[in-house]
Amino acid sequence: MKNTSFWLTASAIATLVPLMGMSTAHAYDDMPRPPPPPKGWVHPPKPTENSVVQHVQTQTSERFAAAAGGDVNGMLSQQQAKAAGWGFVSDHFSEIDQAGSGYVRLDDVLRFQSQRTPQQVMRMKAAAKTNTQTDKQ
């Protein structure tokens, strides 16, 4: 009984679609299309690992300079990072400030970021999971 009703429904749709003035292949031709790219536009190059690293370092140095009062070579306190809205640095400040001086330099922040790439974090999680599994055995 179910197969009969399915075929009746399918044949009814196949009959009604041409009667409505559209074909099944072109049912969505009225959808808007994106405009063509401007004249002279060139597709940007595919990002590489080096270009992404350079971009992150540039953004970090700009953000550090803004938080430290315009001095890239200066020092940044946890309060300055928090006041600048830089939660990543203020939340991980004790990990970044390995010397415990209460201030960090741009190199300290870049070093910490390079240790926390997605690949490094995945390796750390996998190592922790492996250690947990061996501890249970």
C-alpha positions, 0 to 999 in steps of 0.5 A, a space after each residue: 500500500 505504501 509503495 502505491 501511494 509513493 508512486 502516485 505522489 511521485 507521478 503527480 509531482 512529475 505531472 504538475 511541475 511541467 503544468 506550472 511552467 517550470 521544469 525540474 532541472 531549472 526550478 531554482 534558476 530565479 535565485 540571485 547570483 553573486 555579482 562578477 568580480 570587479 575588473 582587474 581583480 586577482 584571486 588572492 594567493 593561497 595562504 601558506 604556513 609562513 604567511 599565516 605565521 607572519 600575519 599572526 606575528 604582525 597582529 600580535 605586535 600591533 596589539 602589544 604596542 597598543 596595549 603597552 602604550 605604543 612601544 613594541 619594545 616595552 613591557 606589558 603588565 597583566 593589568 595593561 593587557 586586561 585594560 586593553 581587552 587582551 584576554 588571551 594574554 591576561 588569562 595566561 599571564 603567569 604562563 607567559 611570564 616565566 621569570 615571574 617579573 610581573 611584566 612580559 615583552 613581545 618576544 615572551 608573548 610570541 614564544 607562548 603563542 608559537 607553543 600553542 599552535 593548534 597542532 601543538 595543542 592537539 599533540 599535548 592533548 593526545 600525549 595527555 590522553 596516552 598518559 592517562 590510558 597508561 596510568 590506568 593500566 
